Amino acid sequence: MKIALLGYGKMGKVIEKIALERGHEIVLRKSSTSTYEGLENADVAIDFSIPDSAVCNIKQCFDTNVPVVCGTTGWLEHYNEMVSLCESKNGGFIYGSNFSLGVNIFFELNNYLAKMMSNLKQYKVSMEEIHHTQKLDAPSGTAISLAKGIIENSDYTSWALENPTENQIHIDAKRIENVPGTHSVFYDSTVDQIEIKHTAHNREGFALGSVIAAEWLVNKKGVFTMKDVLNLGR
């Protein structure tokens, strides 16, 4: 499989290592200063760039008829636009706030727990996410996905970083050196606390999941998620 890497920072280099180990070829390593030359030769693209570049990268993939896996967060105000563009161009697209296989299992656990807790009004839900200091967006895309999962299965209506109202989930976003990603969901009552937590030890889990998603997406048309890739929630 020929892969275009859109974004060649720390994540891009880890993805490259894993892709090569799995027998794939890298035909483009795009940084912020390079062009898209070579994209047309790719079977699939993997975007781990920055929020300001992601939309342009995705559009370029659709225009070049290259399916794209995007793990960049912080650009989701344009997500519906990219979905419409994918459909109009008959492209292939997977966006994931987190491609770690463990995190996607954690998403399902979070949804299930939210359903179980929805009628237990004595518990108040809150969240904490911790990432490295280079992460540009807060809260993380993973935290937002977790919050959405709770909202879809409870009476909560939104999330807030500060001063949450009764129907908002408080997300405490922390930035600490050399933390790949830790996410916790808490249900607190006056008598006890229930906590579920996912801790990433390094970037390799995110990279492996994105390569698996790219392998799955080749020759497919449409908009998909990691639930499709991993056949979760069926």
C-alpha positions in Angstrom: 0.0 0.0 0.0 1.3 3.5 -0.9 0.7 6.1 1.8 0.9 9.9 1.7 1.7 11.3 5.2 0.2 14.8 5.5 2.0 16.2 8.5 5.5 14.9 9.2 6.0 15.9 12.9 6.4 13.5 15.8 3.2 11.6 15.0 4.0 11.4 11.3 7.3 9.9 12.0 5.8 7.2 14.3 3.2 6.4 11.6 5.9 6.1 9.0 7.8 3.6 11.2 4.8 1.4 11.8 3.7 1.6 8.2 7.1 0.5 6.9 7.1 -2.3 9.4 3.8 -3.5 8.0 5.2 -3.5 4.5 3.8 -0.3 3.2 5.5 2.4 1.1 5.6 6.2 1.9 5.2 8.2 -1.3 4.8 11.7 0.3 6.0 13.2 3.5 4.3 16.6 3.6 5.5 19.3 6.0 4.2 22.8 6.2 6.8 24.0 3.7 6.5 21.2 1.1 4.0 20.6 -1.8 1.5 17.8 -2.5 3.8 16.3 -5.2 3.4 12.6 -5.0 -0.1 12.6 -3.5 -1.5 11.3 -6.8 0.6 8.1 -6.4 -0.9 7.3 -3.0 -3.5 4.6 -2.3 -4.5 6.4 0.8 -3.4 9.5 2.9 -3.0 9.9 6.6 -3.4 13.4 8.0 -1.8 14.2 11.4 -1.0 17.9 10.7 -2.3 21.0 12.6 -5.8 22.4 12.7 -5.0 25.2 10.2 -3.8 22.7 7.6 -6.2 19.8 8.0 -9.1 21.2 5.9 -6.8 22.1 3.0 -5.2 18.6 3.2 -8.5 16.8 3.2 -9.8 18.9 0.2 -6.6 18.1 -1.7 -7.1 14.4 -1.2 -10.7 14.5 -2.4 -9.6 16.5 -5.5 -6.9 14.0 -6.2 -9.3 11.0 -5.6 -7.2 9.7 -2.7 -9.1 8.4 0.4 -8.0 10.1 3.6 -7.7 9.2 7.3 -7.6 12.3 9.5 -6.5 12.3 13.1 -6.0 16.0 13.4 -8.3 17.7 15.9 -9.3 21.3 16.4 -10.9 21.9 13.0 -14.3 20.3 13.5 -16.3 23.4 12.7 -15.6 22.4 9.1 -16.5 18.7 9.6 -19.9 18.8 7.9 -18.5 20.7 5.0 -15.8 18.0 4.5 -18.5 15.2 4.7 -20.5 17.0 2.0 -17.4 17.4 -0.1 -16.5 13.7 0.3 -19.9 12.7 -0.8 -20.0 15.1 -3.8 -16.5 13.8 -4.9 -17.3 10.2 -4.2 -14.4 10.0 -1.9 -13.4 7.9 1.1 -13.0 9.6 4.5 -12.4 8.6 8.1 -12.1 11.2 10.9 -11.2 10.0 14.3 -10.5 12.1 17.4 -8.4 9.2 18.5 -7.2 6.2 16.5 -5.9 4.2 19.5 -7.6 0.8 19.5 -7.8 1.0 23.3 -9.5 4.4 23.2 -12.1 3.2 20.8 -13.0 0.4 23.2 -13.0 3.1 25.9 -15.5 5.1 23.9 -17.9 2.1 23.9 -17.4 1.6 27.6 -18.1 5.3 28.2 -21.3 5.1 26.3 -22.5 2.0 28.1 -21.7 3.5 31.5 -23.5 6.7 30.6 -26.6 4.7 29.8 -26.3 2.8 33.1 -25.9 6.0 35.1 -28.6 8.1 33.3 -31.3 7.5 35.9 -29.0 7.8 38.9 -29.4 11.5 39.5 -27.3 11.5 42.7 -24.2 11.2 40.5 -22.6 14.2 38.8 -20.3 13.5 35.9 -17.1 15.3 35.1 -14.0 14.6 33.0 -10.2 15.3 33.0 -7.9 15.1 30.1 -4.1 15.5 30.3 -1.8 16.0 27.2 1.7 17.3 26.4 2.3 21.0 26.3 2.6 21.0 22.5 -1.0 20.1 21.9 -2.8 23.1 20.3 -6.4 22.5 21.1 -8.2 22.1 24.5 -10.2 20.2 25.4 -8.8 17.3 23.3 -10.9 15.8 20.5 -11.0 12.6 22.5 -12.5 14.4 25.5 -15.1 16.0 23.2 -16.0 12.6 21.8 -16.3 11.2 25.3 -18.5 14.1 26.3 -20.7 13.6 23.2 -21.1 10.0 24.1 -22.3 11.0 27.6 -24.6 13.7 26.2 -26.2 11.2 23.8 -27.0 8.8 26.6 -28.1 11.2 29.4 -29.8 14.5 30.3 -26.6 16.5 29.9 -26.7 19.0 27.1 -23.2 20.3 26.5 -19.7 20.5 28.1 -17.7 23.4 29.5 -14.1 24.1 30.5 -15.1 26.6 33.2 -18.1 27.3 35.3 -20.4 24.5 34.2 -24.1 24.8 34.7 -26.2 22.0 36.0 -26.7 20.3 32.6 -23.1 20.8 31.5 -20.2 18.3 31.8 -17.1 19.9 33.3 -13.9 19.1 31.4 -10.6 19.8 33.2 -8.0 20.1 30.4 -4.4 20.0 31.7 -1.1 20.4 29.8 1.9 18.7 31.2 5.3 17.9 29.6 5.6 14.5 27.9 2.1 13.1 28.5 0.8 11.4 25.3 -2.8 11.4 26.5 -4.8 10.5 29.6 -8.6 10.7 29.8 -10.8 10.1 32.9 -14.5 10.1 33.4 -15.8 10.5 36.9 -19.3 9.9 38.4 -19.4 11.5 41.9 -22.0 11.2 44.6 -21.9 12.1 48.3 -21.0 8.5 49.2 -18.7 7.3 46.4 -17.0 7.9 43.0 -17.0 5.7 39.9 -14.0 6.4 37.5 -13.1 5.0 34.1 -9.7 5.9 32.7 -7.5 5.4 29.7 -3.8 6.2 29.8 -1.7 6.2 26.6 1.9 5.2 27.3 3.3 6.5 24.0 2.2 7.6 20.5 2.4 4.1 18.9 -1.1 3.2 19.8 -2.5 6.2 17.9 -0.2 5.5 14.9 -1.0 1.8 14.7 -4.7 2.5 14.7 -4.4 5.1 12.0 -2.5 2.7 9.7 -5.1 0.0 10.4 -7.8 2.5 9.4 -5.9 3.4 6.2 -5.6 -0.3 5.3 -9.3 -0.7 5.8 -10.3 2.4 3.9 -8.4 1.6 0.6 -10.9 1.1 -2.3 -13.9 2.2 -0.2 -16.2 5.1 -0.8 -18.1 7.0 1.8 -17.7 8.5 5.3 -16.7 6.1 8.1 -15.5 6.0 11.7 -13.4 3.7 13.7 -16.5 1.9 14.8 -16.7 0.7 11.2 -13.1 -0.2 11.0 -13.2 -2.2 14.3 -16.8 -3.4 13.9 -17.7 -2.0 17.3 -21.2 -1.3 18.5 -22.8 -3.8 16.1 
